[in-house]
Amino acid sequence: MKNYPAIILFLFISCNTEYKDDRKQSTEEIIQTDIAMSNMAAKAGFFKALLAYADDSVMKPTEGEFPVIGKKALEIYWEGKDGTKQLSWEPFRAEASRSGDLGYTLGTWKFARNDSTLYGNYYTIWKKQADGKWKFVFDGGNGTPAYPK
Protein backbone atom coordinates (compact mmCIF):
# COMPACT_ATOMS: atom_id res chain seq x y z
CA MET A 1 0.00 0.00 0.00
CA LYS A 2 2.82 2.38 0.78
CA ASN A 3 4.25 2.04 -2.77
CA TYR A 4 1.09 3.10 -4.64
CA PRO A 5 2.00 6.83 -4.81
CA ALA A 6 5.44 5.97 -6.18
CA ILE A 7 3.98 3.55 -8.75
CA ILE A 8 1.38 6.12 -9.86
CA LEU A 9 4.09 8.80 -10.18
CA PHE A 10 6.29 6.42 -12.20
CA LEU A 11 3.42 5.55 -14.55
CA PHE A 12 2.50 9.22 -14.96
CA ILE A 13 6.07 10.18 -15.84
CA SER A 14 6.49 7.16 -18.16
CA CYS A 15 3.29 7.85 -20.05
CA ASN A 16 4.00 11.55 -20.45
CA THR A 17 7.61 11.28 -21.57
CA GLU A 18 8.14 12.61 -25.07
CA TYR A 19 10.75 10.91 -27.19
CA LYS A 20 12.77 12.83 -29.71
CA ASP A 21 12.18 11.59 -33.25
CA ASP A 22 15.60 11.52 -34.98
CA ARG A 23 14.51 9.58 -38.06
CA LYS A 24 14.86 12.33 -40.64
CA GLN A 25 18.34 13.51 -39.62
CA SER A 26 19.62 9.97 -39.04
CA THR A 27 18.27 8.76 -42.39
CA GLU A 28 20.15 11.55 -44.18
CA GLU A 29 23.34 10.75 -42.23
CA ILE A 30 23.06 7.07 -43.20
CA ILE A 31 22.61 7.95 -46.88
CA GLN A 32 25.64 10.25 -46.81
CA THR A 33 27.74 7.60 -45.02
CA ASP A 34 26.73 4.95 -47.56
CA ILE A 35 27.72 7.25 -50.43
CA ALA A 36 31.02 8.12 -48.72
CA MET A 37 31.81 4.41 -48.36
CA SER A 38 31.20 3.90 -52.10
CA ASN A 39 33.42 6.88 -52.92
CA MET A 40 36.18 5.48 -50.71
CA ALA A 41 35.88 2.09 -52.43
CA ALA A 42 36.50 3.76 -55.81
CA LYS A 43 39.75 5.24 -54.47
CA ALA A 44 41.09 2.73 -51.92
CA GLY A 45 39.35 -0.50 -52.92
CA PHE A 46 36.25 -2.36 -51.81
CA PHE A 47 37.73 -4.28 -48.87
CA LYS A 48 39.53 -1.27 -47.38
CA ALA A 49 36.40 0.84 -47.62
CA LEU A 50 34.20 -1.74 -45.96
CA LEU A 51 36.70 -2.31 -43.17
CA ALA A 52 36.86 1.45 -42.54
CA TYR A 53 33.06 1.58 -42.10
CA ALA A 54 32.54 -1.75 -40.30
CA ASP A 55 31.32 -1.96 -36.72
CA ASP A 56 33.31 -4.26 -34.42
CA SER A 57 30.35 -6.67 -34.35
CA VAL A 58 29.90 -6.75 -38.15
CA MET A 59 28.45 -9.82 -39.88
CA LYS A 60 29.31 -10.23 -43.57
CA PRO A 61 27.80 -13.09 -45.57
CA THR A 62 30.14 -14.73 -48.08
CA GLU A 63 29.00 -16.71 -51.11
CA GLY A 64 29.09 -20.46 -50.43
CA GLU A 65 30.46 -20.03 -46.89
CA PHE A 66 29.29 -19.18 -43.42
CA PRO A 67 29.21 -15.46 -42.66
CA VAL A 68 32.31 -13.77 -41.31
CA ILE A 69 31.47 -12.43 -37.85
CA GLY A 70 33.40 -9.61 -36.21
CA LYS A 71 35.61 -6.89 -37.66
CA LYS A 72 38.81 -8.64 -36.61
CA ALA A 73 37.72 -11.82 -38.40
CA LEU A 74 36.82 -9.77 -41.47
CA GLU A 75 40.27 -8.13 -41.41
CA ILE A 76 41.88 -11.58 -41.35
CA TYR A 77 39.55 -12.87 -44.09
CA TRP A 78 40.48 -9.96 -46.38
CA GLU A 79 44.11 -9.66 -45.21
CA GLY A 80 46.40 -8.24 -47.88
CA LYS A 81 43.54 -7.49 -50.29
CA ASP A 82 42.46 -4.04 -51.37
CA GLY A 83 39.49 -5.25 -53.36
CA THR A 84 38.27 -3.91 -56.65
CA LYS A 85 37.97 -0.21 -57.40
CA GLN A 86 35.48 -0.87 -60.21
CA LEU A 87 32.54 -1.54 -57.88
CA SER A 88 30.25 1.38 -57.11
CA TRP A 89 26.88 1.61 -55.44
CA GLU A 90 24.14 4.07 -54.64
CA PRO A 91 21.30 3.87 -52.13
CA PHE A 92 17.75 4.26 -53.40
CA ARG A 93 16.04 3.81 -50.05
CA ALA A 94 17.00 4.41 -46.44
CA GLU A 95 15.24 4.50 -43.13
CA ALA A 96 16.33 5.09 -39.54
CA SER A 97 14.70 4.12 -36.27
CA ARG A 98 12.80 6.77 -34.35
CA SER A 99 15.58 6.84 -31.76
CA GLY A 100 18.09 7.51 -34.54
CA ASP A 101 20.58 4.81 -33.59
CA LEU A 102 19.82 2.10 -36.18
CA GLY A 103 18.91 2.16 -39.82
CA TYR A 104 19.31 0.56 -43.20
CA THR A 105 20.04 1.38 -46.81
CA LEU A 106 18.92 -0.45 -49.92
CA GLY A 107 20.58 0.28 -53.20
CA THR A 108 21.97 -0.81 -56.53
CA TRP A 109 25.55 -1.71 -57.34
CA LYS A 110 27.51 -1.82 -60.56
CA PHE A 111 30.75 -3.69 -61.22
CA ALA A 112 32.31 -2.38 -64.43
CA ARG A 113 34.96 -4.78 -65.72
CA ASN A 114 36.96 -4.41 -68.93
CA ASP A 115 34.83 -6.93 -70.83
CA SER A 116 31.45 -6.72 -69.09
CA THR A 117 29.35 -4.95 -66.49
CA LEU A 118 27.52 -6.70 -63.66
CA TYR A 119 24.62 -5.26 -61.66
CA GLY A 120 22.92 -6.00 -58.39
CA ASN A 121 21.12 -4.89 -55.26
CA TYR A 122 22.50 -4.50 -51.76
CA TYR A 123 21.24 -4.02 -48.24
CA THR A 124 23.22 -2.58 -45.35
CA ILE A 125 22.21 -2.26 -41.70
CA TRP A 126 23.81 0.71 -39.93
CA LYS A 127 24.42 1.43 -36.23
CA LYS A 128 25.25 4.83 -34.79
CA GLN A 129 28.43 4.82 -32.72
CA ALA A 130 29.05 6.62 -29.42
CA ASP A 131 31.01 9.28 -31.34
CA GLY A 132 28.03 9.94 -33.65
CA LYS A 133 29.53 8.21 -36.69
CA TRP A 134 27.69 5.44 -38.53
CA LYS A 135 29.18 1.96 -38.98
CA PHE A 136 27.55 -0.99 -40.67
CA VAL A 137 26.73 -4.18 -38.77
CA PHE A 138 25.41 -6.26 -41.68
CA ASP A 139 25.91 -6.00 -45.42
CA GLY A 140 24.90 -8.23 -48.29
CA GLY A 141 23.52 -8.28 -51.77
CA ASN A 142 22.80 -10.20 -54.92
CA GLY A 143 23.29 -9.99 -58.66
CA THR A 144 20.48 -8.80 -60.92
CA PRO A 145 19.97 -8.05 -64.59
CA ALA A 146 20.88 -4.52 -65.64
CA TYR A 147 18.54 -2.15 -63.87
CA PRO A 148 16.14 -0.03 -65.88
CA LYS A 149 17.16 3.55 -66.58
PyMOL commands that set and color helices and strands:
alter all, ss='L'
color gray80, all
select helices_A, chain A and resi 4-15+23-44+46-53+71-77
alter helices_A, ss='H'
color red, helices_A
select strands_A, chain A and resi 54-62+65-69+87-96+102-112+117-128+134-144
alter strands_A, ss='S'
color yellow, strands_A
deselect
rebuild
show_as cartoon
